[in-house]
Every structure is written in structure tokens, then in C-alpha cells.
Amino acid sequence: MRIVIQRVAQASVTIGQQVKSSIQAGLLILLGIGKEDTEEDANWLVNKVIGLRIFNDEQGIMNRSIMDIKGEILVVSQFTLMASYKKGNRPSWIHAAPHELSIPLYDYFCKTLSEALGKPISTGEFGSDMKVNLLNDGPVTICMDTKQRIMTIQEAQEAVDKWIKQYGVRYFSELTNMACLTEEVGELARVIARSYGDQSFKQGEKPNLGEEMADVLWVLLCLANQTGVNLTEELQRSFEKKTSRDRDRHKNNPKLTDNQE
């Protein structure tokens, strides 16, 4: 999914000669849906939109969300956001989702966004020829693409938890997952030893280093979820501890200086 978010003082959609929807201060969102998009893409975007701090506080700093200002939202379907323009000058829409996929996802996005906002949102009319009028406040315009997102540690923990509950039935016990983690670390060590050590790969073995690292991370995230550990907070504390303890220790280690063999 791709969206263009505009912070507006006001916005409206006109179909024919009639104003279909209008809002005052808030967000105008143009939404494009691709063939491979799912409800998970919509959920991610909704969370981002609701939490996006692009409204000014008392000091004129962008520090408030749409929830903080009790603003309004207008969503307009926009399949042209999925344009492919690498070849020639006439855009292609081959990446845009067909109606049987895009209409339910559009409805799902609007419904989920409305629930998260805690009040109804305004919309255009899917597939209609619409005239969109807006007063961009700032101007502030932000583009998002769910296929180019960078997952945070917190989002990774949440994604693993959702997968476990949806497909995994339940978590393995903490002890079983600890054994799985040990096993995955062993597999990672084997690949590193084959790739960078003196051993060679046996017949049928693959240098799948990234896959093995991802498997280690997966089980670690499971254990963090099970034991109530917020890895984002713990990693931040770890950085602070290491900076305080080792700020100069490594710099002053002659074994680590450039002139050492």
C-alpha cells in the first residue's frame, strides 16, 4: 500500500457538482492499493497514521498527533499511486490491485482507521471521478509505502506475537525455545565456520547465513515476548551502559589500533 499524507487546514471531495465529504484541520490521505497488499499492510499504515506527530505544539514544533489535536481525516482512493513509469512516458497500472481486492482492502483500511481514531472518518467514493480541494498546512506532505518500510524492534516483537497467535497455535515453552535458540545458534556457527573458517560445505549444505541469523532472531523475539522483555528499551539501556563503560577502553587498546598486524 502507498499513501500520501497531507496536513491540511481544510479539504473536501466533490463528485459531479456535489460535495461528498469535507473536513477541517486534520489529514487528507490518498490511498493506493497494490496486488500483493493485505490487511497487515493496512494495519501497519493505520498505526503509523494515528501515531504520526506532524501537528505543531505550543512552541510551533511538530510534536502532536492527529489524536492529540482531535483532528479529522479524509481518505481518497488513488490507484495512480501504484503507477509504473520506468519504461516510456505513459504510466502503467499493472501493479494496482484489481477491484475484487482493492475495494475490500480500501473499506478495511477506512474502517480500521476510524476505529483507531475513535470517530468516523470522511471518504471519497471508490472508482469515481473526484475533484479534491485542499489547503495544505505548512506545507506538510509525507509519503509511505508498506513495501519499503523499516521494521523497528518493537514492531518485530509484535509481528512475531501476531504470527504465533494466528499460525503457531501457541508459543513453545520458554525452556523449549531456549533449546531452539541454542540449536539455531549452532546452525549459524556451522555456516560461519564453513564460509570463513577452514572447513568447506558438505554436499547439500547451503551458505544461507542470512536465513540462519533470522532464525536466531525469531526465537530470541519469542523468548522476549514470553518473558515480558521490551527489547527496544533493553537495547537502549545496553548502549548507554556500554558507552559509559567503554567510551575510551577500545580506543586505548593497542591491539585494536590500525598499526597492529
C-alpha positions in Angstrom: 0.0 0.0 0.0 1.1 3.5 -0.7 -0.3 6.6 0.9 0.3 10.3 0.6 -0.5 12.2 3.8 -1.1 15.9 3.7 -1.6 18.0 6.8 -4.5 20.3 5.9 -6.4 23.3 7.3 -9.3 22.0 5.3 -10.1 19.6 2.5 -13.1 18.4 0.5 -14.1 15.9 -2.2 -16.6 16.8 -4.9 -18.3 14.3 -7.2 -20.2 15.8 -10.0 -21.5 19.1 -8.6 -22.0 17.8 -5.1 -19.6 17.9 -2.1 -19.2 14.3 -1.0 -17.1 14.9 2.1 -15.3 17.8 3.8 -13.1 18.2 6.8 -11.4 21.0 8.8 -8.0 20.7 10.4 -6.5 17.2 10.0 -5.2 14.8 7.4 -6.0 14.2 3.8 -4.8 10.7 2.8 -4.5 9.5 -0.8 -4.5 5.7 -0.7 -3.2 3.4 -3.4 -3.5 -0.4 -3.1 -1.2 -2.9 -4.9 -1.8 -6.6 -6.0 0.2 -8.0 -3.1 -1.3 -5.9 -0.3 -3.1 -7.5 2.7 -4.9 -6.4 5.8 -1.5 -6.5 7.6 -0.3 -3.6 5.3 -3.4 -1.7 6.2 -2.9 -2.3 9.9 0.7 -1.0 9.7 -0.4 2.1 7.9 -3.2 2.8 10.4 -0.8 2.6 13.3 1.6 5.0 11.5 -1.0 7.5 10.6 -2.5 7.6 14.1 0.9 8.0 15.8 2.4 10.4 13.3 3.4 13.6 15.1 3.2 16.3 12.4 1.0 18.9 14.2 2.5 21.8 16.0 2.6 22.2 19.8 2.6 25.5 21.7 6.2 26.1 20.7 5.5 25.5 17.0 7.3 22.2 16.9 5.8 19.2 15.1 5.1 17.1 18.3 1.4 16.3 18.2 -0.6 13.5 16.5 -4.0 13.6 14.9 -5.3 12.1 18.2 -3.7 14.9 20.2 -5.4 17.7 18.2 -8.7 15.8 17.8 -8.4 16.3 14.1 -10.4 14.9 11.2 -9.3 12.6 8.4 -10.4 12.4 4.8 -9.4 9.3 2.8 -9.4 9.3 -1.0 -8.7 6.2 -3.1 -5.9 6.8 -5.6 -4.9 3.9 -7.8 -2.4 6.2 -9.7 -0.1 6.0 -6.7 0.8 2.5 -8.0 2.0 3.9 -11.3 4.9 2.1 -13.1 6.9 4.7 -15.1 10.3 3.1 -15.8 9.6 2.4 -19.4 8.3 5.1 -21.8 6.2 8.1 -20.9 2.8 6.6 -20.5 2.4 5.2 -16.9 1.3 1.6 -16.5 -1.1 0.5 -13.7 -0.1 -3.2 -13.7 0.9 -3.1 -10.0 -2.5 -1.7 -8.9 -4.8 -4.2 -7.3 -8.0 -5.3 -9.2 -11.3 -4.2 -7.8 -12.1 -7.5 -6.1 -9.0 -7.0 -3.9 -8.8 -3.2 -3.7 -12.4 -2.5 -2.7 -12.4 -4.8 0.4 -8.9 -3.5 1.5 -10.0 0.1 1.0 -13.1 -0.5 3.1 -11.0 -2.3 5.7 -8.4 0.5 5.9 -11.1 3.1 6.4 -13.0 1.1 9.0 -9.8 0.3 10.9 -8.6 3.9 10.7 -12.0 5.1 12.0 -11.9 2.7 14.9 -8.3 3.8 15.8 -9.3 7.5 15.6 -12.3 6.9 17.8 -14.8 8.6 15.4 -16.0 8.5 11.8 -13.7 9.5 9.0 -14.6 11.1 5.7 -14.1 9.4 2.4 -14.4 9.9 -1.3 -16.1 7.3 -3.5 -14.1 4.4 -4.8 -13.7 4.5 -8.5 -15.4 7.8 -9.1 -14.1 10.9 -10.9 -13.4 13.1 -7.9 -12.3 16.7 -7.5 -10.2 17.1 -4.4 -9.8 20.5 -2.9 -7.3 21.2 -0.1 -5.4 23.8 1.8 -2.1 22.2 2.7 -1.0 23.5 6.1 2.8 24.0 6.2 3.0 22.6 3.6 3.4 19.2 5.1 3.3 16.2 2.8 4.6 12.6 3.7 4.7 9.5 1.5 4.6 6.0 2.9 5.0 2.6 1.2 4.4 -0.6 3.2 6.8 -2.5 0.8 9.6 -0.1 1.7 9.1 0.1 5.5 11.9 -0.4 8.0 10.6 -2.6 10.9 11.5 -1.5 14.4 12.4 -3.9 17.1 9.1 -3.3 18.8 7.2 -3.9 15.5 9.2 -7.1 15.1 8.2 -8.3 18.5 4.5 -7.5 17.7 4.7 -9.2 14.3 6.1 -12.4 15.8 3.5 -12.4 18.5 0.7 -12.0 15.9 2.1 -14.8 13.8 2.4 -17.2 16.7 -1.3 -16.5 17.7 -2.5 -16.7 14.1 -0.5 -19.6 12.7 1.6 -21.1 15.5 -1.3 -22.0 17.8 0.8 -21.1 20.9 4.3 -20.4 21.9 6.6 -23.3 22.8 7.5 -23.2 26.5 10.4 -21.0 27.5 12.7 -24.0 28.1 11.9 -25.4 24.6 12.5 -22.1 23.0 15.8 -21.8 24.8 16.8 -25.2 23.4 15.7 -24.0 19.9 17.8 -20.8 20.3 20.8 -22.9 21.2 20.2 -25.1 18.2 19.8 -22.1 15.8 23.0 -20.5 17.1 24.7 -23.9 16.4 23.4 -23.8 12.9 24.7 -20.2 12.5 28.1 -21.2 13.8 28.2 -24.1 11.3 27.6 -21.8 8.3 30.1 -19.2 9.5 32.7 -21.9 10.1 32.1 -23.3 6.6 32.1 -19.8 5.0 35.0 -18.1 6.8 36.9 -21.0 8.6 38.9 -23.9 7.4 36.1 -26.2 6.7 34.2 -26.5 3.4 30.5 -27.0 2.8 29.4 -30.6 2.6 27.2 -31.8 -0.3 23.7 -30.3 0.0 24.7 -27.6 2.5 24.0 -24.0 1.6 25.7 -20.8 2.7 22.4 -19.4 4.0 23.9 -17.0 6.5 21.1 -14.5 6.5 18.5 -17.2 6.9 20.3 -18.6 10.0 20.6 -15.2 11.5 16.9 -14.5 11.0 16.1 -17.9 12.7 18.2 -16.9 15.7 16.4 -13.5 15.9 13.0 -15.1 15.6 13.5 -17.4 18.6 15.0 -14.6 20.6 12.0 -12.4 19.9 9.7 -15.3 21.0 11.6 -15.5 24.3 11.4 -11.7 24.8 7.7 -11.8 24.3 7.2 -14.7 26.7 9.3 -13.2 29.4 7.9 -9.7 29.1 11.1 -8.1 27.9 10.9 -4.9 25.8 14.0 -5.3 23.6 13.9 -1.7 22.4 14.2 -0.4 25.9 16.8 -3.0 26.9 18.9 -2.3 23.8 18.9 1.4 24.6 20.0 0.7 28.1 22.7 -1.5 26.8 24.0 1.3 24.5 24.1 3.7 27.5 25.9 1.2 29.7 28.5 0.3 27.1 29.1 4.0 26.2 29.6 4.8 29.8 31.9 1.8 30.5 33.8 1.5 27.2 33.9 5.1 25.9 37.7 5.1 25.7 38.6 1.5 26.6 38.7 0.2 23.0 40.3 3.4 21.6 43.2 2.9 24.1 43.6 -0.8 23.3 46.8 -1.2 21.3 45.6 -4.4 19.9 42.8 -2.6 18.1 44.8 0.3 16.6 45.4 0.5 12.9 49.2 -0.1 13.0 48.8 -3.6 14.5 49.0 -6.6 12.2 
